[in-house]
């Protein structure tokens, strides 16, 4: 690859980098299969550090390219590139520092009110069930705090499909190196 050549694009460079990374993976896999116990762990850790740097660089590239695409893509537009894929602008809202106590109170109040007939004042439903149901709908709880469940004497594993994850390496780069 000749960088002086004006026909080289950023995409060419990135695709070349991806190909090099795939080749490195094949070499590592081949070497690990050839000699499971003869590989020096220091060499693998150096390789891991380099792979982390590649991941960060790739993430930075993705972010920069996404910003460039956003600059060219009108709101609510979807563009397709044949054989590659589609891109679409997606917006969003971030909500922070919710007033949870006030919301819990208001959701419970509205749920209790829904169990009373507005014309007769007669109770037409179970207010406890209505409150629990409204909280489930409004709060959208998707996880449970396992420590709090254990403190209540409940085994979290009895209430969920449990899948043990394989061990993984936690890599922390040395500070000041490189």
C-alpha positions as CSV (number, residue, x, y, z in Angstrom):
1,X,0.0,0.0,0.0
2,X,1.4,3.4,-1.0
3,X,0.0,6.2,1.0
4,X,1.2,8.7,-1.6
5,X,-1.3,7.2,-4.0
6,X,-4.4,9.4,-3.9
7,X,-6.6,6.4,-4.6
8,X,-6.1,5.0,-1.1
9,X,-9.1,5.7,1.1
10,X,-9.7,5.5,4.8
11,X,-11.9,2.5,4.2
12,X,-9.0,0.8,2.4
13,X,-6.7,1.4,5.4
14,X,-9.3,0.2,7.9
15,X,-10.1,-2.9,5.9
16,X,-6.3,-3.7,5.7
17,X,-6.1,-3.3,9.5
18,X,-9.1,-5.6,9.9
19,X,-7.4,-8.2,7.6
20,X,-4.2,-7.9,9.6
21,X,-6.1,-8.5,12.9
22,X,-7.8,-11.5,11.4
23,X,-4.4,-12.9,10.3
24,X,-2.9,-12.3,13.8
25,X,-5.9,-14.2,15.3
26,X,-5.2,-17.1,13.0
27,X,-1.6,-17.2,13.9
28,X,-2.3,-17.1,17.7
29,X,-4.9,-19.8,17.3
30,X,-2.6,-22.0,15.2
31,X,0.3,-21.5,17.7
32,X,-1.9,-22.3,20.7
33,X,-3.2,-25.4,19.1
34,X,0.3,-26.5,18.2
35,X,1.8,-26.1,21.6
36,X,-0.7,-25.6,24.4
37,X,1.9,-25.4,27.2
38,X,4.9,-23.9,25.4
39,X,3.6,-20.4,24.8
40,X,5.2,-17.7,27.0
41,X,2.5,-15.9,29.0
42,X,4.4,-12.6,28.7
43,X,4.1,-12.9,24.9
44,X,0.4,-13.5,25.1
45,X,-0.1,-10.6,27.5
46,X,1.8,-8.3,25.1
47,X,-0.5,-9.5,22.3
48,X,-3.5,-8.9,24.6
49,X,-2.3,-5.3,25.2
50,X,-1.8,-4.7,21.5
51,X,-5.3,-6.1,20.8
52,X,-6.8,-3.7,23.4
53,X,-5.1,-0.8,21.7
54,X,-6.5,-2.0,18.3
55,X,-10.0,-2.2,19.9
56,X,-9.7,1.3,21.3
57,X,-8.5,2.7,17.9
58,X,-11.3,0.8,16.1
59,X,-13.8,2.3,18.6
60,X,-12.4,5.8,18.0
61,X,-12.7,5.2,14.2
62,X,-16.3,4.0,14.5
63,X,-17.2,7.1,16.6
64,X,-15.6,9.5,14.1
65,X,-17.2,7.9,11.1
66,X,-20.6,7.8,12.9
67,X,-20.3,11.5,13.5
68,X,-19.5,12.1,9.9
69,X,-22.5,10.0,8.8
70,X,-24.7,12.0,11.2
71,X,-23.5,15.2,9.6
72,X,-24.7,14.0,6.2
73,X,-27.9,12.1,7.2
74,X,-31.1,14.2,7.6
75,X,-33.4,13.5,10.6
76,X,-35.5,10.3,10.4
77,X,-33.7,9.2,7.2
78,X,-32.6,5.7,6.4
79,X,-29.9,5.1,3.7
80,X,-29.1,1.8,2.3
81,X,-25.7,0.9,0.7
82,X,-26.2,-2.1,-1.5
83,X,-24.2,-5.1,-0.3
84,X,-23.1,-3.2,2.9
85,X,-26.1,-2.3,5.0
86,X,-28.3,0.5,6.2
87,X,-27.8,3.5,8.4
88,X,-30.4,5.5,10.2
89,X,-30.4,8.5,12.4
90,X,-31.7,7.7,15.9
91,X,-32.4,10.2,18.6
92,X,-32.9,9.6,22.2
93,X,-33.5,11.2,25.5
94,X,-31.5,10.6,28.6
95,X,-33.3,11.0,31.9
96,X,-31.3,11.2,35.1
97,X,-31.9,11.8,38.8
98,X,-35.5,10.5,38.8
99,X,-37.7,11.6,41.7
100,X,-38.4,7.9,42.6
101,X,-40.3,8.5,45.9
102,X,-42.7,10.9,44.2
103,X,-43.2,8.7,41.2
104,X,-43.8,5.6,43.4
105,X,-46.4,7.6,45.4
106,X,-48.2,9.0,42.3
107,X,-48.2,5.6,40.5
108,X,-49.6,3.9,43.6
109,X,-52.2,6.7,44.1
110,X,-53.4,6.5,40.4
111,X,-53.6,2.7,40.6
112,X,-55.6,2.8,43.8
113,X,-57.9,5.4,42.2
114,X,-58.4,3.0,39.2
115,X,-60.0,0.5,41.6
116,X,-62.8,2.9,42.6
117,X,-65.9,3.5,40.4
118,X,-65.9,7.3,39.8
119,X,-69.8,7.4,39.8
120,X,-70.6,5.2,42.8
121,X,-67.4,5.4,44.8
122,X,-67.6,1.6,45.1
123,X,-64.4,-0.4,45.1
124,X,-64.3,-2.4,41.9
125,X,-60.9,-4.1,42.1
126,X,-58.1,-5.2,44.4
127,X,-56.1,-2.1,45.1
128,X,-53.0,-4.0,46.2
129,X,-53.0,-6.0,42.9
130,X,-53.6,-2.8,41.0
131,X,-50.6,-1.0,42.7
132,X,-48.3,-4.0,42.1
133,X,-49.4,-4.3,38.5
134,X,-49.0,-0.5,37.9
135,X,-45.5,-0.5,39.5
136,X,-44.5,-3.4,37.2
137,X,-45.8,-1.6,34.2
138,X,-44.4,1.8,35.0
139,X,-41.1,0.9,36.5
140,X,-40.1,-1.8,34.0
141,X,-37.9,-3.7,36.5
142,X,-35.6,-5.9,34.5
143,X,-33.2,-7.1,37.2
144,X,-33.3,-7.7,40.9
145,X,-30.7,-6.8,43.5
146,X,-29.4,-10.2,44.5
147,X,-27.9,-8.9,47.8
148,X,-31.3,-7.4,48.9
149,X,-33.0,-10.7,48.0
150,X,-30.5,-12.7,50.0
151,X,-31.1,-10.3,52.9
152,X,-34.7,-11.3,52.7
153,X,-33.8,-14.9,52.9
154,X,-34.5,-15.5,49.2
155,X,-32.1,-17.4,46.9
156,X,-31.9,-15.4,43.6
157,X,-31.0,-18.5,41.6
158,X,-34.4,-20.0,42.5
159,X,-36.1,-17.2,40.5
160,X,-34.1,-17.0,37.4
161,X,-32.5,-19.0,34.6
162,X,-28.9,-19.1,35.7
163,X,-26.1,-19.4,33.2
164,X,-22.5,-19.5,34.5
165,X,-20.2,-17.4,32.3
166,X,-16.8,-18.8,31.4
167,X,-13.8,-17.3,33.1
168,X,-12.3,-14.3,31.4
169,X,-9.2,-12.3,31.6
170,X,-9.3,-8.9,33.3
171,X,-6.6,-6.9,31.6
172,X,-5.5,-3.6,33.1
173,X,-2.8,-1.8,31.1
174,X,0.3,-0.6,33.1
175,X,0.3,3.1,33.6
176,X,3.2,5.0,32.1
177,X,4.1,2.2,29.7
178,X,4.3,3.1,26.1
